[in-house]
Amino acid sequence: MGRVSDIAAMHNKFISIAVGQDGRVYVWGKISCNKCITIPCVTPFSNVYNALACFANVMHEPLILYSNEESNILKHLELAFDDPVCFIFLSYLFILLAYICFRIFAINNETLIAQTLTA
């Protein structure tokens, strides 16, 4: 592979991707449930983004939604936050959602650490 001009890695997918000095894209790590590559292998991709999309199953370009209609969501949010009862309810809802997200992150992190230690 030689020198590396670009590199990407995903900790939650256990995969690494690099572009060598020759312009070829290499991959190594756990590329599927049954296959682990310990030596960098050449891929048919021309950049790390396409390789990530294939091996790590991630979106490598921004998702842009187009609509011909004007969205009224900001008006509805403004009305909801102007109502004191609704504001209190939404505040508690946001706090509850933040706590749930924190707990999910913590559980996933603990599982990842346990898997890493047992591997």
C-alpha positions, 0 to 999 in steps of 0.5 A, a space after each residue: 500500500 505504501 504511503 496513505 493519502 486519505 483514511 477513514 475508520 468506523 469504531 462501531 463497525 470495526 472497519 478501516 479504509 485508506 487510499 494508498 499513494 497509488 490512488 487505490 482504496 484499501 479496506 481491512 477489519 471486520 467487513 461482515 459478520 463472518 469475515 475479518 480482514 487483517 491485511 489491507 485489501 484492494 477494493 474496486 472503489 475510487 474513494 473512501 466515501 463509496 467504500 464506507 457506503 458499501 462496507 460500513 452501510 453508512 450514508 456518505 452524502 447528505 440527505 437533501 429533501 425537496 418539497 414544493 410546499 412551504 413547511 408550516 412546522 415552524 408556525 406550529 412549534 411557535 404556537 405550541 411554545 406560546 401556550 404555557 401548558 403546552 410549553 411545560 409538557 414539551 419541556 418535560 417531553 424533551 427532558 425525557 427524550 434526552 434521558 432515553 437517548 443518554 441511556 441508549 448510548 450508555 447501554 450501547 457503549 457498555 455492550 461495545 466495551 464488553 464485546 471488545 474485551 471478550 474478543 
